[in-house]
Amino acid sequence: GYLPKIFTTRSRYGTPTAGIVFNTLVVVAFGSADFGQLLELLNSVYALSLLMEYAAFVKLRLYHKELQRPYRIPVPDWAAVIIVIPPALGILVIFAISNWYVYYFCTGIVVVGIIIFKFSDIFKRLGWVEFESRKTNNHKYATAPLDEDGITNPLEGPSAGPPIDNPEFVIA
């Protein structure tokens, strides 16, 4: 798990007490902002997460081609990079015209996230924090076979979907 084990504890009624208390503190902290500020901050955090997803997509596509995936976008690797450029530029433009508190908030969130990540690793090694861990199974799905151009053939392999001749999936 990504959160400390304290967040898995439940009250006698089955509610996640630590999670509810933490969430309440976050809501109270943000309660002092007006609606416009909250909306801008939430959108900026979402935009940051999209930038991280785009970066992960490109890195996995370029450096970890052997990983099995439930679906692979049927474009060559160079096109995968080009696909993320317009939305990433749009997000950067939105950040450029944002207010100062968005800059501080986003910078603070990134810095706090890095610090928490580093400290959680240290605390885990020291035994101060315990994380719930489960063995992950290999994906039961594999990527569809690649053509000679390195493009996934969507009509073959486990990602292709149900067979057309299956009467359950025939569209009348």
matplotlib code that plots the C-alpha trace (Angstrom):
import matplotlib.pyplot as plt

x = [0.0, 1.0, -0.4, 0.8, -1.0, -2.7, -5.1, -6.3, -7.5, -11.3, -13.5, -15.9, -18.5, -16.2, -15.3, -11.7, -11.2, -7.7, -8.7, -11.8, -9.9, -7.2, -9.7, -11.6, -8.4, -7.7, -11.3, -11.0, -7.7, -9.2, -12.4, -10.8, -10.4, -13.2, -14.7, -12.7, -9.4, -10.4, -11.5, -8.2, -6.1, -8.0, -7.7, -4.0, -3.4, -5.3, -3.2, 0.0, -1.2, -1.9, 1.7, 3.0, 0.8, 2.1, 5.6, 5.0, 3.3, 6.3, 8.9, 7.1, 6.7, 10.3, 12.2, 10.0, 8.6, 8.6, 6.1, 2.7, -0.2, -3.9, -3.9, -1.3, -2.1, -1.5, 1.1, 4.8, 7.0, 7.8, 4.1, 3.4, 5.8, 4.0, 0.6, 1.4, 3.0, -0.2, -2.0, 1.3, 1.8, -1.8, -1.3, 1.9, 0.0, -2.7, 0.0, 1.6, -1.6, -2.5, -2.3, 0.6, -1.0, -1.3, 2.5, 3.2, 0.6, 1.8, 5.4, 4.6, 2.6, 5.5, 8.1, 6.0, 5.3, 9.0, 9.8, 7.1, 8.3, 11.9, 10.9, 8.5, 11.2, 13.6, 10.8, 9.9, 13.5, 13.8, 10.5, 8.8, 6.0, 4.5, 2.9, 0.4, 1.9, 0.4, 2.1, 0.9, 0.0, 1.2, -1.5, -3.7, -3.8, -0.9, -0.3, -1.5, 1.1, 3.1, 3.3, 6.7, 6.3, 6.0, 2.3, -0.2, -2.6, -6.0, -7.6, -5.3, -4.3, -6.0, -6.6, -8.7, -12.0, -14.7, -14.8, -17.4, -18.9, -20.0, -23.8, -23.8, -21.9, -23.6, -25.3, -28.6]
y = [0.0, 3.6, 4.8, 3.9, 1.0, 3.4, 4.4, 0.8, 0.7, 0.7, 1.7, -0.8, 0.4, -0.4, 3.3, 4.3, 6.6, 7.9, 8.5, 10.5, 12.6, 13.4, 14.2, 16.5, 18.4, 18.9, 20.2, 22.6, 23.9, 24.6, 26.0, 29.4, 29.9, 31.2, 29.1, 30.6, 29.9, 26.4, 25.7, 27.0, 25.0, 21.8, 22.2, 22.9, 19.8, 17.8, 19.4, 18.4, 14.8, 14.8, 16.1, 13.2, 10.7, 12.0, 11.7, 8.2, 7.2, 8.5, 6.9, 3.5, 3.6, 4.5, 2.6, -0.3, -1.7, -5.3, -4.6, -6.3, -3.9, -4.4, -2.1, -0.4, 2.7, 1.7, 4.3, 4.2, 5.4, 8.7, 9.5, 8.7, 11.5, 13.9, 12.9, 14.4, 17.6, 19.7, 18.9, 19.4, 22.8, 23.7, 22.9, 24.9, 27.9, 27.6, 27.6, 30.6, 32.7, 31.4, 33.4, 33.5, 31.2, 28.5, 28.6, 28.4, 25.7, 23.5, 24.0, 23.1, 20.0, 18.7, 19.4, 17.9, 14.9, 14.3, 14.7, 12.3, 9.8, 10.0, 9.9, 7.0, 4.9, 5.8, 5.3, 1.9, 0.8, 1.9, 0.1, 3.3, 3.1, -0.1, -0.4, -3.0, -5.0, -7.5, -9.5, -8.2, -10.8, -10.5, -9.0, -11.6, -9.4, -9.2, -6.7, -7.5, -8.6, -5.9, -5.5, -5.0, -1.2, -1.7, -0.9, -3.0, -4.8, -4.2, -7.1, -9.7, -10.8, -10.5, -6.7, -7.2, -7.6, -10.2, -12.2, -10.9, -14.3, -14.5, -14.1, -12.4, -9.4, -9.1, -5.8, -6.2]
z = [0.0, -0.5, 2.8, 6.3, 7.9, 10.4, 7.6, 7.3, 10.9, 11.4, 14.3, 15.8, 13.3, 10.3, 9.5, 8.6, 11.6, 10.8, 7.2, 8.2, 10.7, 8.1, 5.4, 7.8, 8.6, 4.9, 4.3, 7.3, 6.0, 2.6, 4.0, 4.4, 0.6, -1.6, -4.3, -7.1, -5.4, -4.5, -8.1, -9.4, -6.9, -7.6, -11.3, -11.0, -8.9, -11.5, -14.2, -12.3, -12.1, -15.9, -16.5, -14.4, -16.3, -19.6, -18.4, -17.2, -20.5, -22.5, -20.2, -20.1, -23.9, -24.6, -21.9, -20.8, -24.0, -22.6, -19.9, -20.4, -20.6, -20.9, -23.9, -26.0, -28.1, -31.7, -32.7, -33.0, -30.1, -31.7, -32.2, -28.6, -27.6, -30.1, -28.7, -25.3, -26.5, -27.2, -23.9, -21.9, -23.6, -22.8, -19.2, -19.0, -20.6, -17.9, -15.2, -16.8, -16.5, -13.0, -9.8, -7.4, -4.9, -7.5, -8.0, -4.3, -3.7, -6.6, -5.7, -2.1, -3.1, -5.2, -2.5, 0.2, -2.0, -2.6, 1.1, 2.2, -0.4, 0.8, 4.5, 4.1, 2.6, 5.5, 8.1, 6.6, 6.7, 10.4, 11.2, 12.4, 9.7, 8.4, 5.0, 4.0, 1.2, -1.2, -3.9, -7.2, -9.8, -13.3, -15.4, -16.9, -20.0, -22.3, -25.0, -28.5, -31.0, -32.6, -36.4, -38.1, -37.6, -33.8, -33.9, -32.0, -34.1, -32.4, -34.2, -32.6, -29.1, -25.7, -26.1, -29.2, -27.3, -27.8, -31.0, -33.5, -34.0, -30.4, -30.5, -27.1, -28.6, -32.0, -32.5, -34.3]

ax = plt.figure().add_subplot(projection="3d")
ax.plot(x, y, z, "-o")
ax.set_aspect("equal")
plt.show()
